[in-house]
Amino acid sequence: MYIKPQLDDLRLFCVVARHRSFAETARQLGISKAVVSKRIALLEAAVQEQLFHRSTRQITLTAQGEIVHQWAQRICEDVDLMGQAISREKAEPDGVLRLCSSTGFGRSQLAPALSAMASRFPRLEIQLELFDRAVDLVEEGFQLDIRIGHVHEANVIKRRIASNRRVLCAAPSYLARYGTPATLEQLKQHRCIPIRERDQDFGRWELHGPHGIQAVKVHGQLSANNGEIVRQWAIDGHGIILRSGWDIVEELASGQLVAVLPTYYQPADIWAVYPSRLSVSARVRLCVEFLADWFGRHHSYGSAQS
């Protein structure tokens, strides 16, 4: 007798596939691990295939599980989109919005915007995760990525929600000790503090300036993958950094950091990025519009002084 897969079991299966753990799925959903195991077993019985390789340390999708996962994601998304299409004219979004961003920007800039959005849309459940790495929106189950810099993927929709640029700066103590570079080429002789950005080649700074776009390979004693650490090292006098306007606006205003080669900058606009399949999602559209309006009213990152 054929048993049809249940929608709730498909949703749970997608969560297990994302976390690769029954225990973490149980914790995330607030249910017991036994319930997770039972529902996955029911789904496996329904499709008559083993969906996971199980070991004492982790679980991974089988080849059949990969196929079911692709279809389960589409089915769950289509059901959600169907509900939104039925109530397309509804001004207030509801349901779950899973979004991600980079750690520094997410903590200092996006979090206040999402706080305001939660107050504006009380029926919306907002789940934010922060990473300092590239994110596969479809594979990792995110509906929205608030991203700084270039968007390389071809299968996504992107909307610029704020202008931003990265600028060169350093502490007065560093410049007093090592001098101020007069050309981009002179950065090679200076102590620079590169950071592993989600959209950048490590240690290679490509900047716009009076002579068009130029690239320079930099190095120094220190490097990191966290913007807050790099900013503090620069304040401490360890070298020159290339940071977004939103991240150093207070330090430039106070004089803790000063601009270096101010005619050079790197475009690093803030984008809302989401899978092309969600282009008809009223929830995503309303949230993107809210964020664009919020950043437009509260911040301006466009100039090298901001």
Secondary structure, 3 states (H helix, E strand, C coil): CCCCCCHHHHHHHHHHHHHCCHHHHHHHHCCCHHHHHHHHHHHHHHHCCCCEEECCCCEEECHHHHHHHHHHHHHHHHHHHHHHHHCCCCCCCCEEEEEEECHHHHHHHHHHHHHHHHHHCCCEEEEEEECCCCCCHHHHCCCEEEEECCCCCCCEEEEEEECEEEEEEECHHHHHHHCCCCCCHHHHHCCECCECCCCCCCCEEEEEECCEEEEEECCCCCCECCHHHHHHHHHCCCCEEEEEHHHHHHHHHHCCCEECCCCCEEECCEEEEEEHHHHHCHHHHHHHHHHHHHHHHHCCECCCCC
